Structures are given as structure tokens and as C-alpha cells.
Amino acid sequence: MVAIIGAGPVGNHLAAELCKRGFSVDVYEEHKVIGKPVQCTGLTTFFLNKLMKPDDSFVVNRISRTQVFGPDGKSVEIALPKNYIVDRTKFDAHLATVAQSHGAKYHSNHKFLSSERQGQQHTLHFVNGKTSKTDLLVGADGPLSAVAKSNGMYGQRKFIIGHQARIKTHCAEDLVEFFIDEGYFGWLVPESNKIARLGICSLDKPKHYFDKLHHLRPGKILEWQSGIIPLYDPKTVTEKDHVYLVGDAATQVKASTLGGIIPGMMAAEELTKALVTGKSYEHLWKKRIGFELWVHLLIHKMMLQRFHKEDYNKLIRLVQQPRITKLITTHDREFPSLLLAKMALLEPRFLQFTRFLW
Ligand SMILES: Cc1cc2nc3c(=O)[nH]c(=O)nc-3n(C[C@H](O)[C@H](O)[C@H](O)COP(=O)(O)OP(=O)(O)OC[C@H]3O[C@@H](n4cnc5c(N)ncnc54)[C@H](O)[C@@H]3O)c2cc1C
């Protein structure tokens, strides 16, 4: 018997994968409605195809190019293999429906409070006063994971602030705009040519940076969708006494792009493998995504924490070369290490940025 806390994309994907392999699964979600409130841009790479079948019930738009702007306003445009923009409420609900069709039982309005181990089982306590017993406990309960806190697995995690609004604007429907500048990383992700998700992430002053970007890309604010994103921490303990952490709860997020949906779903598949085979979950997920998450973390540290305006402008100028844009087009940003190595081989001037690593 497995209890999963959190019906986000990662908990739901895990529930489906485990049920397919014969496990009995209960998913506990604190909210009444799965997928709400939305605190995400919903941009995923083409890699989503390898994990599930993206369909129009939750894909609101498809993207085929990106334009990246530096602080001086100069930009580079790059063609992309198809990226998906998902409606997070519908996406999460779809994944939950798939899990339910394989036999997972869902319990909404169940906010996990704490757990303790008694013999071979965990007793779970919920804020609504209910309790439950389980053999295996999984925390898929997001960045502030109560499962991690209750089981001494929270560690020293750090967060980035994601401040985002849905806005009414005019934009190209197939183009994601990114803005890189000192102190923040911004985006304009179109749902259509009239509605977009405009947001920034930063370590501090989110309102200041959002207002700056909103000035560049004005539009009527329809809805706020802000939240926090855990910075990947390779020291996070993700497996202890039959308690497991996955997704944001385990800090499995790409620190350079702040995408957590795909790495979390990949880790869920590794947890399934571990529970089926008896192998170490931590070993399996680190083997599949640990190195790439670490490379994303290095990029984050270099760019968001150490670059100055002139460094971003230089970077854009180097990337503008057609041989570099072509290379980026053909690589998946889930796996940046190979791309970075090839970029340095094609254009050794990229190596000047490695001084920010120390
Ligand atoms: C502004 C912003 C933009 C982002 N944009 C992107 C993007 O474009 N692409 C991308 O890939 N990632 C993006 N992310 C990151 C992405 O949202 C997360 O990585 C992803 O949602 C992780 O999924 P998860 O299932 O691990 O956690 P979550 O989606 O956080 O789901 C956790 C679930 O657990 C529930 N829960 C929490 N605590 C409890 C409790 N105590 N008891 C019961 N249930 C509980 C929550 O209600 C929620 O349903 C963004 C994040 C932010 C903040």
C-alpha cells in the first residue's frame, strides 16, 4: 500500500505508474479541486511526449520559436522543437483521471499534517482530524513539503520567487519571449495572440522586476499565478525508512529554466522502478537526471547570481551566430550538458563565462 501526498503532476503521474504495476495507491490532496490554484507557466519541452500523450484537452498552445532579449534590448531568435503550453488545472486533472482509471483512490480536502512510523507502517495525520495507515509514504507535496518536514528530510533548501500574471496583450502566438538581465529572468509565454503569461523569477524584489518587465510588455492583468520554486539541492535526502520525496518536494527542478514538471515526472518513473525492483530510488533518479540538474544549477549560479548586464549582452552576441542557434535548435534543454560542451567546441569564447563558476 502506497500513500502519495499531493495531487500535482508528479504525484498523479506516480500514482498511475504504480497502479499499472499492481500497487494499491491512495492520493491525498489538501485542496478541494485538483490543479488549483495555478502557480505555474505550464511550458514544457517536446520531451513531454516521452512521458505521456499530450492532447488538446489540456494543451492550450504549441510553440515553435523563442526570442531571447538581453539588457540592451538586442535579441536572438531561435527555432525550437515543438514546446507545449499546458493549462495546469486541466493538465493535473487529466493526469489524476488517468491514475484513477488504473485504480488510484483520491482523497481531496486532506491536508497532510504529520506522520510517524509504528512497526512496519506509517500513521498519517491530516488537518481535518482523519488518520490513515500506509506501508510506503511519498511526499509529492511541492516545495514546502510537509512530508519532508515531518520526516527530517527538509534539509537547507532555498527558493526562487516566481511572480507571474496572465495578461491581455498582443503577441505572436508561436513565440516565447525570454528576458535575461541582472537580478531576474523573465518570460512572455502566449496562450494565444491575445492572452499571455508574463512573469519573472528572482531571488529578491519580485514586484520591482515584474513591474520593470510589465513596462516593457504592457497588458491588462487578468489573474496572478505566483509561487515559489525550490532550487535543486543535491544533498536533499529523498529516501528514508520507506518515506520518499519526488518532484518539487525533492527539489528536482531545472534551476536555470525553473521547469519542474518533466524532471519530477521522470523521477516518479524512477521511484516506480525502485519500488518494483527493490533498487535504491536515490541511485536511480540521480543516474537519470542528477547530473543534468546539477548542470542547470551551475548555469543558474552563473547567470542569475553572478552575471552583470554586460555579460548578458556578450552572451546574446555570441549566441546570435547561425552555427550556435542551429546547434541550440537541435538540442533538448532537459539535457544541457552536451549542448554546452558542443557550444564551447564551436565557439571557445563561451569559455570566458566559466570564470563565474568560482
Ligand atoms: C511562477 C511559476 C512558473 C513556473 N513555470 C513552470 C514551467 O513553465 N514549466 C515547468 O515545468 N515548471 C514550471 N514551474 C515549476 C512547476 O510548477 C513545478 O516544478 C511543478 O508544479 C512540480 O510539480 P509537483 O507535482 O512536484 O508539485 P506541485 O505542482 O506543487 O503539486 C503539489 C501538490 O501537493 C498539494 N499539497 C501541498 N501540501 C500538501 C499537504 N500538506 N497535504 C496535501 N496536499 C498538499 C498541493 O496542493 C499540490 O496539489 C513554475 C513554478 C512557478 C512558481
The ligand as an SDF file (V2000), in Angstrom:
LIG
                    3D

 53 58  0  0  0  0  0  0  0  0999 V2000
    5.5480   31.1070  -11.3880 C   0  0  0  0  0  0  0  0  0  0  0  0
    5.9930   29.7000  -11.7050 C   0  0  0  0  0  0  0  0  0  0  0  0
    6.1530   29.3160  -13.0270 C   0  0  0  0  0  0  0  0  0  0  0  0
    6.5650   28.0130  -13.3420 C   0  0  0  0  0  0  0  0  0  0  0  0
    6.6610   27.6600  -14.6560 N   0  0  0  0  0  0  0  0  0  0  0  0
    6.9850   26.3860  -14.9910 C   0  0  0  0  0  0  0  0  0  0  0  0
    7.0010   25.9780  -16.3430 C   0  0  0  0  0  0  0  0  0  0  0  0
    6.7290   26.7460  -17.2670 O   0  0  0  0  0  0  0  0  0  0  0  0
    7.3420   24.6770  -16.6270 N   0  0  0  0  0  0  0  0  0  0  0  0
    7.6510   23.7900  -15.6460 C   0  0  0  0  0  0  0  0  0  0  0  0
    7.9890   22.6410  -15.9760 O   0  0  0  0  0  0  0  0  0  0  0  0
    7.6450   24.1570  -14.3630 N   0  0  0  0  0  0  0  0  0  0  0  0
    7.2940   25.4240  -14.0020 C   0  0  0  0  0  0  0  0  0  0  0  0
    7.2360   25.7890  -12.6790 N   0  0  0  0  0  0  0  0  0  0  0  0
    7.5600   24.7750  -11.6690 C   0  0  0  0  0  0  0  0  0  0  0  0
    6.3940   23.7840  -11.5730 C   0  0  0  0  0  0  0  0  0  0  0  0
    5.2240   24.4810  -11.2460 O   0  0  0  0  0  0  0  0  0  0  0  0
    6.6870   22.7250  -10.5150 C   0  0  0  0  0  0  0  0  0  0  0  0
    8.0010   22.2450  -10.6840 O   0  0  0  0  0  0  0  0  0  0  0  0
    5.6970   21.5660  -10.6290 C   0  0  0  0  0  0  0  0  0  0  0  0
    4.3960   22.0130  -10.3580 O   0  0  0  0  0  0  0  0  0  0  0  0
    6.0870   20.4720   -9.6480 C   0  0  0  0  0  0  0  0  0  0  0  0
    5.0670   19.5140   -9.5800 O   0  0  0  0  0  0  0  0  0  0  0  0
    4.8280   18.7000   -8.2150 P   0  0  0  0  0  0  0  0  0  0  0  0
    3.7070   17.7700   -8.5090 O   0  0  0  0  0  0  0  0  0  0  0  0
    6.1180   18.1970   -7.7050 O   0  0  0  0  0  0  0  0  0  0  0  0
    4.3740   19.8070   -7.1490 O   0  0  0  0  0  0  0  0  0  0  0  0
    3.1210   20.7620   -7.1600 P   0  0  0  0  0  0  0  0  0  0  0  0
    2.6740   21.0800   -8.5230 O   0  0  0  0  0  0  0  0  0  0  0  0
    3.4610   21.8770   -6.2270 O   0  0  0  0  0  0  0  0  0  0  0  0
    1.9750   19.8780   -6.5090 O   0  0  0  0  0  0  0  0  0  0  0  0
    1.9660   19.5920   -5.1360 C   0  0  0  0  0  0  0  0  0  0  0  0
    0.5440   19.2350   -4.7410 C   0  0  0  0  0  0  0  0  0  0  0  0
    0.5570   18.8930   -3.3550 O   0  0  0  0  0  0  0  0  0  0  0  0
   -0.5020   19.5530   -2.6870 C   0  0  0  0  0  0  0  0  0  0  0  0
   -0.0840   19.7280   -1.2890 N   0  0  0  0  0  0  0  0  0  0  0  0
    0.8690   20.5770   -0.7950 C   0  0  0  0  0  0  0  0  0  0  0  0
    0.9820   20.4160    0.5380 N   0  0  0  0  0  0  0  0  0  0  0  0
    0.0970   19.4510    0.8920 C   0  0  0  0  0  0  0  0  0  0  0  0
   -0.2590   18.8500    2.1270 C   0  0  0  0  0  0  0  0  0  0  0  0
    0.3280   19.2080    3.2870 N   0  0  0  0  0  0  0  0  0  0  0  0
   -1.2030   17.8890    2.1380 N   0  0  0  0  0  0  0  0  0  0  0  0
   -1.8360   17.5110    0.9820 C   0  0  0  0  0  0  0  0  0  0  0  0
   -1.5440   18.0430   -0.2280 N   0  0  0  0  0  0  0  0  0  0  0  0
   -0.5920   19.0100   -0.2570 C   0  0  0  0  0  0  0  0  0  0  0  0
   -0.6750   20.8540   -3.4540 C   0  0  0  0  0  0  0  0  0  0  0  0
   -1.9780   21.3990   -3.2590 O   0  0  0  0  0  0  0  0  0  0  0  0
   -0.4350   20.3930   -4.8900 C   0  0  0  0  0  0  0  0  0  0  0  0
   -1.6120   19.9320   -5.4990 O   0  0  0  0  0  0  0  0  0  0  0  0
    6.8420   27.0750  -12.3120 C   0  0  0  0  0  0  0  0  0  0  0  0
    6.6820   27.4680  -10.9740 C   0  0  0  0  0  0  0  0  0  0  0  0
    6.2530   28.7580  -10.6680 C   0  0  0  0  0  0  0  0  0  0  0  0
    6.0730   29.1560   -9.2280 C   0  0  0  0  0  0  0  0  0  0  0  0
  1  2  1  0
  2  3  1  0
  2 52  2  0
  3  4  2  0
  4  5  1  0
  4 50  1  0
  5  6  2  0
  6  7  1  0
  6 13  1  0
  7  8  2  0
  7  9  1  0
  9 10  1  0
 10 11  2  0
 10 12  1  0
 12 13  2  0
 13 14  1  0
 14 15  1  0
 14 50  1  0
 15 16  1  0
 16 17  1  0
 16 18  1  0
 18 19  1  0
 18 20  1  0
 20 21  1  0
 20 22  1  0
 22 23  1  0
 23 24  1  0
 24 25  2  0
 24 26  1  0
 24 27  1  0
 27 28  1  0
 28 29  2  0
 28 30  1  0
 28 31  1  0
 31 32  1  0
 32 33  1  0
 33 34  1  0
 33 48  1  0
 34 35  1  0
 35 36  1  0
 35 46  1  0
 36 37  1  0
 36 45  1  0
 37 38  2  0
 38 39  1  0
 39 40  1  0
 39 45  2  0
 40 41  1  0
 40 42  2  0
 42 43  1  0
 43 44  2  0
 44 45  1  0
 46 47  1  0
 46 48  1  0
 48 49  1  0
 50 51  2  0
 51 52  1  0
 52 53  1  0
M  END
$$$$
